[in-house]
Amino acid sequence: MKKSIRLLVLMLALALVAAACGDGADDTTTAAPTTTAAAVTTTADAGATTTEAVTTSAAPAGLECGDGVTVGVITDQTGALAVYGAHILRGIPAGFGYATNSAASSGDEQTYMLEDCEITVIFKDDASDADLSTTVARELIEVDGADIIIGSVSSGVTAGLQGLARDNDVILIAAPAAATDITGKDFNENTFRASRNNFQDGIAICENLTKTYSTFVQIAPDYSFGYGGAEAYTDACTFFGGTFPEEPLFAPADTTEFTPYMETIAESEAEAFLVTWAGGGFIPLITAAADQGVLEDKALASPFIDNQFMPVFFANAIGSTSTILYHYTAPNNAANDFLIAQAAAAGTFPDLFDADGMNAGIMVVEALKASGGAADAASLRTALEGLSFEGPKGLVEIRPEDHVAIQDMYIVTLLNVDDAEFRYYEYVETVRPNPPCKLEGDFLSRCGDVPTKFAG
C-alpha cells in the first residue's frame, strides 16, 4: 500500500552541510543529546518561543581598543551560493547594530562604536571559491589589519580559512558553514562557531522523525560531505530508536544516473529515505527515485530550507512536520524583533541564515566587552570560550571544549508555500541539540566531560 510522501526536498549545500568525522579512541557515550528548549525559554501566546535577555552585557565604562578593531567578513556575493550570502550581508550588520545599540549600517565598509572602541567591519566577496577566499582573507589580514574573520557560506571554503587564521593568529568565526569537521577533526584553537554543525541538524530531525518511522535507508555522495552527513544521521536516528537495515549507499559526487542506487533503495524494507546531497545532482537523484517507485513507498525527509526555495521543493509537502534551523516567525525576543525590523527596512524578511549572521556580529561585540577591548587572539580566545549571549534564536552558548555553538532549533508544520510574508509554518516546539564532541588527535583530551559518541 502506498504511503503519502511527507517531505519532498532539495538538499542544498548549506541546508545540511556535513563532513567526514572518524571515531575517536574514546568510548565515552552520551545521555540524551537534546532538550526541549533552554531553561530560560517559555512559550509565547502566539506559539513561538520567547527567551529572556539574560546574557547580553553592557560595555564596561570607558572601554576602548587603541586604534580600533577590524573585522573581515568573507561571504558569497556573486557565486553559486550568493542567495545565502545575502542572508549574511543582512544579518551581520544587524548583529553589530543590536549589540552596540545603534542602527545596522550598509556598504562594504561599516563602522560601529562600542564606548570608545571603534569597530570597522569590511565585507569581501569570495564567490564560494577557495582560492579567492584565501586571497581576500590575506588582504583583510595583511592589508586591512583584520583581527577577526567571519565566514564563509561554503564549508569547504571555511575549512581553508581555518589554517590561515591559525597561522596569522587571528580569530575565525564560522558562519554559516556547518560542516562537523570545522570544530571536529580540523579544529584549531582560533576557530569558533556562530552557526550550528551537522550533528545538531541530525539530532533535531532524527528526534522528530523517529516519532513516525523506525527504519531508515540513506544515500550520500562519496566524499567527506557525504560521510559526515551519513554519520550524523546514523548516530542520531539510532540513538532515538531507529534502525538501518542496510549500510549507507555512497555514490560519486558527479553521478547523473542514479537508477542502480534507487533500485537498491526500492528493495529495502526501510520506511524512510534519508538523503545527504548537494548541488545539481539532486534533481536526477529525485527523478530516479520517482521512476523506481521509491517516493511512493518511502518517506523522504529533510529539514525545511530557505524562503526562496521552499515553494520550489516543498509544494507537495503541505501538512508535513520537520525541523528548521531558523525562521523569523519562530522565536519571540528583542534580538529577533530587531532583525525583523532591519530586514523590513530593506523591504524583505529574515531568511534561514540571517540569524547566523546576526549571532556572529553579536558574538564579536560580546567578546570585546569581555576582553575589555583587547582584540589579540589570546584575549579573544579567553573571552569566547564559554561565552553566552542572546541572539535572534535566544540563548547561544559557546562550548569551551570544542567551540561548538549550542543553540535552539525549531519543529514546525508546513501550512503553505505562497504566503507573501513567508509565513509558511505553524510553530510546534523548540529543541536544543547538544552534539557530541568530535575532536581528534591531540585535541581529543579537550572534550573532557563532553561525550564523544552517541549511545547505541
C-alpha positions as CSV (number, residue, x, y, z in Angstrom):
1,M,0.0,0.0,0.0
2,K,1.4,3.4,-0.9
3,K,2.4,5.8,1.8
4,S,1.9,9.5,1.5
5,I,5.1,11.4,0.6
6,R,5.7,13.5,3.7
7,L,8.6,15.6,2.5
8,L,9.9,16.5,-1.0
9,V,13.1,18.3,-0.6
10,L,16.3,19.5,-2.3
11,M,19.4,19.1,0.0
12,L,21.1,22.4,-0.9
13,A,24.7,22.8,0.0
14,L,24.2,25.0,3.1
15,A,21.0,23.4,4.3
16,L,22.7,20.3,5.6
17,V,26.4,20.7,5.1
18,A,28.3,17.8,6.5
19,A,31.9,16.5,6.6
20,A,33.7,13.3,7.5
21,C,34.4,12.7,11.2
22,G,36.2,9.5,12.2
23,D,35.5,7.9,15.6
24,G,38.0,8.7,18.3
25,A,39.5,6.1,20.5
26,D,37.4,7.3,23.5
27,D,34.3,5.1,24.0
28,T,32.5,7.7,26.1
29,T,28.8,7.8,25.4
30,T,26.3,10.5,25.9
31,A,23.0,10.8,27.7
32,A,20.1,12.3,25.7
33,P,21.8,14.8,23.3
34,T,18.9,17.2,23.1
35,T,16.5,19.1,25.3
36,T,13.2,20.8,24.5
37,A,14.1,24.5,24.9
38,A,16.5,26.1,27.3
39,A,15.7,26.7,30.9
40,V,15.2,30.4,30.1
41,T,12.7,29.7,27.3
42,T,9.0,29.7,27.6
43,T,6.1,29.6,25.2
44,A,4.7,32.8,23.9
45,D,1.0,33.3,23.3
46,A,1.5,33.1,19.6
47,G,3.0,29.7,19.9
48,A,6.6,30.7,19.3
49,T,9.4,30.7,21.9
50,T,10.4,33.7,23.9
51,T,13.7,34.0,25.6
52,E,14.6,36.5,28.3
53,A,17.7,38.6,27.5
54,V,19.8,37.3,30.4
55,T,23.4,37.3,29.0
56,T,24.0,40.3,26.8
57,S,26.2,42.6,28.9
58,A,26.8,46.3,28.9
59,A,30.2,47.6,27.8
60,P,32.4,48.5,30.7
61,A,32.6,52.2,31.2
62,G,35.5,53.7,29.3
63,L,36.1,50.6,27.2
64,E,38.5,51.4,24.4
65,C,40.7,49.5,22.0
66,G,43.5,51.7,20.9
67,D,43.5,52.2,17.1
68,G,40.3,50.2,16.8
69,V,39.3,46.6,15.9
70,T,38.9,45.4,12.3
71,V,36.5,42.6,11.4
72,G,36.7,41.0,8.0
73,V,33.5,39.3,6.6
74,I,34.0,36.8,3.8
75,T,30.9,35.6,2.1
76,D,29.5,34.7,-1.3
77,Q,28.1,37.8,-3.1
78,T,28.3,36.7,-6.7
79,G,28.8,32.9,-6.8
80,A,26.7,29.8,-6.7
81,L,25.7,30.3,-3.1
82,A,25.1,34.1,-3.3
83,V,21.5,33.5,-2.3
84,Y,22.8,32.5,1.1
85,G,25.5,35.2,1.2
86,A,22.6,37.7,1.0
87,H,21.4,36.4,4.4
88,I,24.8,37.0,6.0
89,L,25.1,40.5,4.4
90,R,21.8,41.4,6.2
91,G,22.4,39.6,9.4
92,I,25.9,40.7,10.4
93,P,25.1,44.5,10.3
94,A,22.0,43.7,12.3
95,G,24.2,41.9,14.9
96,F,26.7,44.8,15.2
97,G,23.9,47.3,15.4
98,Y,22.0,45.5,18.0
99,A,25.0,44.7,20.2
100,T,26.3,48.4,20.0
101,N,22.8,49.9,20.5
102,S,22.9,51.6,17.1
103,A,21.4,51.2,13.7
104,A,22.6,48.5,11.3
105,S,24.8,50.1,8.7
106,S,25.3,49.3,5.0
107,G,28.1,49.2,2.4
108,D,31.4,47.3,2.0
109,E,33.0,49.1,5.0
110,Q,31.0,49.9,8.1
111,T,31.8,51.4,11.5
112,Y,30.3,50.8,14.9
113,M,31.2,52.3,18.2
114,L,31.4,50.4,21.5
115,E,32.1,53.1,24.1
116,D,35.4,54.5,22.9
117,C,36.2,51.4,20.8
118,E,35.8,51.8,17.0
119,I,34.9,48.6,15.2
120,T,35.4,48.5,11.5
121,V,33.6,45.8,9.5
122,I,34.9,45.1,6.0
123,F,32.9,42.8,3.6
124,K,34.6,40.8,0.9
125,D,33.2,38.5,-1.8
126,D,34.7,35.0,-2.2
127,A,32.1,33.7,-4.7
128,S,32.4,30.4,-2.8
129,D,35.8,29.9,-4.4
130,A,38.5,28.5,-2.2
131,D,41.4,30.3,-3.9
132,L,39.6,33.6,-4.0
133,S,38.6,33.2,-0.4
134,T,42.3,32.7,0.6
135,T,43.3,35.8,-1.4
136,V,40.7,38.1,0.1
137,A,41.4,36.7,3.6
138,R,45.1,37.5,3.2
139,E,44.2,41.0,2.0
140,L,42.0,41.5,5.1
141,I,44.7,40.3,7.5
142,E,47.8,41.7,5.8
143,V,46.5,45.0,4.3
144,D,43.4,45.9,6.4
145,G,44.8,44.5,9.6
146,A,41.8,42.3,10.4
147,D,41.8,40.9,14.0
148,I,38.7,38.7,13.4
149,I,37.4,36.9,10.3
150,I,33.8,35.8,9.9
151,G,33.0,33.4,7.1
152,S,32.1,31.7,4.9
153,V,28.9,30.3,3.3
154,S,30.7,27.2,1.9
155,S,32.1,24.8,4.5
156,G,34.9,23.8,2.1
157,V,35.9,27.4,1.8
158,T,35.7,27.9,5.5
159,A,38.0,24.9,6.1
160,G,40.6,26.7,4.0
161,L,40.3,29.8,6.2
162,Q,41.0,27.9,9.4
163,G,44.7,27.3,8.7
164,L,45.1,30.9,7.5
165,A,43.6,32.2,10.8
166,R,45.7,29.9,12.9
167,D,48.9,30.8,11.1
168,N,48.3,34.5,11.3
169,D,46.9,34.2,14.9
170,V,43.6,35.8,14.3
171,I,40.1,34.6,15.3
172,L,37.8,32.9,12.7
173,I,34.1,32.7,13.4
174,A,32.4,30.2,11.1
175,A,29.0,31.4,9.9
176,P,27.0,29.8,8.4
177,A,29.3,26.9,7.4
178,A,28.0,23.8,9.3
179,A,30.5,21.0,8.5
180,T,31.2,18.9,11.6
181,D,35.0,18.9,10.7
182,I,35.3,22.6,11.3
183,T,35.1,22.1,15.1
184,G,35.9,18.4,14.8
185,K,38.9,16.9,13.1
186,D,40.0,20.2,11.6
187,F,39.7,22.1,14.9
188,N,42.2,24.7,16.0
189,E,42.0,27.0,18.9
190,N,41.4,30.1,16.8
191,T,38.2,28.7,15.2
192,F,34.8,29.3,16.7
193,R,31.2,28.8,15.5
194,A,28.2,31.1,15.4
195,S,26.3,28.5,13.3
196,R,25.3,25.0,14.2
197,N,27.0,21.9,13.0
198,N,25.8,18.9,11.1
199,F,25.2,16.8,14.2
200,Q,22.9,19.4,15.5
201,D,20.9,19.1,12.3
202,G,20.9,15.3,12.6
203,I,19.8,15.3,16.3
204,A,17.0,17.7,15.7
205,I,15.5,15.9,12.7
206,C,16.0,12.3,14.0
207,E,14.4,13.0,17.3
208,N,11.3,14.2,15.4
209,L,11.5,11.7,12.6
210,T,11.7,8.6,14.8
211,K,8.3,9.5,16.3
212,T,6.8,8.3,13.0
213,Y,9.3,6.0,11.4
214,S,11.6,3.3,12.8
215,T,13.6,2.0,9.9
216,F,15.8,4.1,7.6
217,V,17.9,3.9,4.4
218,Q,20.2,6.6,3.1
219,I,22.3,7.7,0.2
220,A,25.1,10.2,0.2
221,P,28.0,11.4,-2.0
222,D,31.2,9.5,-1.8
223,Y,33.4,12.2,-0.2
224,S,33.7,14.0,3.2
225,F,30.4,15.9,2.9
226,G,28.5,12.7,2.4
227,Y,30.4,10.7,5.0
228,G,29.7,13.3,7.7
229,G,26.0,13.5,6.8
230,A,25.6,9.8,6.9
231,E,27.4,9.5,10.2
232,A,25.3,12.2,11.8
233,Y,22.0,10.7,10.6
234,T,23.1,7.1,11.5
235,D,24.2,8.1,15.0
236,A,21.3,10.4,15.8
237,C,18.4,8.2,14.4
238,T,19.9,5.1,16.0
239,F,20.1,6.9,19.4
240,F,16.4,7.8,19.2
241,G,15.4,4.2,18.5
242,G,15.7,3.9,14.7
243,T,17.5,1.2,12.8
244,F,19.2,1.0,9.4
245,P,18.7,-2.4,7.7
246,E,21.4,-1.6,5.2
247,E,24.6,0.3,5.2
248,P,24.5,3.8,3.6
249,L,24.9,3.9,-0.1
250,F,27.7,6.2,-1.4
251,A,27.6,7.5,-5.0
252,P,30.3,9.5,-6.7
253,A,29.7,13.2,-6.4
254,D,29.4,13.7,-10.2
255,T,26.8,10.9,-10.6
256,T,24.0,11.7,-13.0
257,E,22.5,8.2,-13.4
258,F,21.0,7.1,-10.1
259,T,18.8,4.2,-11.3
260,P,21.1,1.4,-9.8
261,Y,21.1,3.1,-6.4
262,M,17.4,3.7,-6.4
263,E,16.7,0.1,-7.4
264,T,18.6,-1.0,-4.3
265,I,16.7,1.5,-2.1
266,A,13.4,0.5,-3.6
267,E,14.1,-3.1,-2.5
268,S,14.9,-2.0,1.1
269,E,12.4,-2.7,3.8
270,A,13.1,0.7,5.4
271,E,10.2,3.1,5.9
272,A,12.1,6.4,5.4
273,F,14.6,7.5,2.8
274,L,17.3,9.9,4.0
275,V,19.4,11.9,1.5
276,T,22.6,13.8,2.1
277,W,23.4,15.5,-1.2
278,A,24.4,18.9,-2.5
279,G,24.2,20.6,-5.9
280,G,22.6,19.8,-9.2
281,G,22.9,16.0,-8.8
282,F,19.9,16.1,-6.6
283,I,17.5,16.6,-9.5
284,P,18.4,13.3,-11.3
285,L,18.5,11.6,-7.9
286,I,14.9,12.5,-7.2
287,T,13.9,11.7,-10.8
288,A,15.3,8.2,-10.5
289,A,13.7,7.8,-7.1
290,A,10.3,8.7,-8.6
291,D,10.9,6.4,-11.6
292,Q,11.7,3.4,-9.3
293,G,8.7,4.0,-7.1
294,V,10.9,5.0,-4.0
295,L,8.9,8.2,-3.4
296,E,5.6,6.2,-3.5
297,D,6.8,3.7,-0.9
298,K,9.1,5.5,1.4
299,A,9.0,8.9,3.2
300,L,11.8,11.3,2.1
301,A,12.8,13.5,5.0
302,S,14.9,16.7,5.5
303,P,14.9,19.9,7.5
304,F,13.0,22.7,5.8
305,I,15.1,25.2,3.9
306,D,15.2,28.9,2.9
307,N,12.2,31.0,2.0
308,Q,13.1,31.3,-1.7
309,F,13.4,27.6,-2.4
310,M,10.6,26.3,-0.2
311,P,7.9,26.8,-2.9
312,V,10.1,25.0,-5.5
313,F,10.8,21.9,-3.5
314,F,8.1,21.6,-0.8
315,A,4.9,22.4,-2.7
316,N,3.8,18.8,-2.3
317,A,4.6,18.6,1.4
318,I,1.9,20.8,2.9
319,G,1.0,19.4,6.3
320,S,4.4,17.9,6.9
321,T,6.2,18.5,10.2
322,S,10.0,18.8,10.3
323,T,12.8,20.9,11.7
324,I,14.2,24.2,10.6
325,L,17.4,26.0,11.7
326,Y,15.7,29.4,11.9
327,H,12.5,31.1,10.7
328,Y,11.7,34.6,11.7
329,T,8.2,33.6,13.0
330,A,9.5,31.0,15.5
331,P,11.4,33.0,18.2
332,N,10.0,35.8,20.2
333,N,12.7,38.1,21.7
334,A,14.2,41.5,21.4
335,A,17.1,40.4,19.2
336,N,14.7,38.7,16.7
337,D,12.4,41.8,16.7
338,F,15.5,43.9,15.8
339,L,16.4,41.6,13.0
340,I,12.9,41.6,11.6
341,A,12.8,45.4,11.7
342,Q,16.2,45.7,9.9
343,A,15.0,43.3,7.2
344,A,11.8,45.3,6.9
345,A,13.8,48.5,6.4
346,A,15.4,46.7,3.4
347,G,12.0,45.6,2.1
348,T,12.2,42.0,2.9
349,F,12.0,39.4,5.8
350,P,14.8,37.5,7.6
351,D,15.7,34.2,6.0
352,L,17.3,30.9,7.0
353,F,20.9,32.2,7.7
354,D,20.1,35.8,8.8
355,A,20.2,34.7,12.4
356,D,23.7,33.1,11.9
357,G,25.0,36.4,10.6
358,M,23.4,38.4,13.5
359,N,24.8,35.9,16.0
360,A,28.3,36.4,14.6
361,G,28.1,40.1,14.9
362,I,26.7,40.0,18.5
363,M,29.4,37.4,19.4
364,V,32.2,39.7,18.3
365,V,30.9,42.6,20.3
366,E,30.2,40.5,23.4
367,A,33.8,39.1,23.2
368,L,35.2,42.6,23.1
369,K,33.2,43.6,26.1
370,A,34.5,40.5,28.0
371,S,38.1,41.2,26.9
372,G,38.0,44.9,27.8
373,G,38.5,45.8,24.1
374,A,41.6,43.6,23.6
375,A,41.5,42.1,20.1
376,D,44.6,39.9,20.2
377,A,43.8,36.2,19.6
378,A,44.8,35.1,23.1
379,S,42.5,37.6,24.8
380,L,39.6,36.8,22.4
381,R,40.0,33.0,22.9
382,T,39.7,33.5,26.6
383,A,36.6,35.7,26.1
384,L,34.9,33.5,23.6
385,E,35.3,30.1,25.3
386,G,32.2,29.7,27.5
387,L,30.7,33.0,26.2
388,S,26.9,33.2,26.2
389,F,24.7,35.8,24.7
390,E,21.1,36.4,23.5
391,G,20.7,36.4,19.7
392,P,17.6,36.2,17.5
393,K,17.3,32.4,18.3
394,G,17.6,33.1,22.0
395,L,20.4,31.9,24.2
396,V,23.6,30.9,22.4
397,E,26.4,29.2,24.4
398,I,29.9,28.7,23.0
399,R,31.1,25.4,24.3
400,P,34.6,25.9,25.7
401,E,35.8,22.4,24.9
402,D,35.3,22.5,21.1
403,H,33.8,25.9,20.3
404,V,30.5,24.5,19.1
405,A,27.6,27.0,19.4
406,I,24.8,25.4,21.4
407,Q,21.5,27.0,20.2
408,D,17.8,26.5,19.6
409,M,16.3,24.9,16.5
410,Y,12.6,24.6,15.7
411,I,10.0,22.0,14.9
412,V,7.3,23.4,12.6
413,T,4.4,22.2,10.4
414,L,4.3,23.4,6.9
415,L,1.0,25.3,6.2
416,N,1.6,26.8,2.8
417,V,4.4,27.9,0.4
418,D,2.7,31.0,-1.1
419,D,2.3,33.5,1.8
420,A,3.6,36.9,0.7
421,E,5.4,37.4,4.0
422,F,6.8,33.8,4.0
423,R,4.6,32.8,6.9
424,Y,4.8,29.2,5.9
425,Y,4.7,27.4,9.2
426,E,2.9,26.7,12.4
427,Y,5.3,26.5,15.3
428,V,5.3,23.2,17.2
429,E,8.2,23.2,19.6
430,T,11.8,24.3,20.2
431,V,14.6,21.8,20.6
432,R,18.2,22.5,21.7
433,P,20.5,19.8,20.3
434,N,23.6,19.0,22.3
435,P,26.0,17.3,19.9
436,P,28.9,15.0,20.8
437,C,32.4,16.5,20.9
438,K,34.2,15.3,17.7
439,L,37.7,16.5,18.4
440,E,40.5,14.1,17.4
441,G,44.2,13.5,17.9
442,D,46.0,15.9,20.2
443,F,42.8,17.9,20.8
444,L,40.7,14.9,21.9
445,S,41.5,15.5,25.6
446,R,39.9,18.9,25.4
447,C,36.5,17.1,25.2
448,G,36.7,16.5,28.9
449,D,33.3,15.6,30.3
450,V,31.6,16.3,27.0
451,P,30.6,12.9,25.5
452,T,32.3,12.0,22.2
453,K,29.8,9.5,20.9
454,F,26.1,8.7,21.0
455,A,24.9,5.7,23.0
456,G,23.7,2.8,20.9
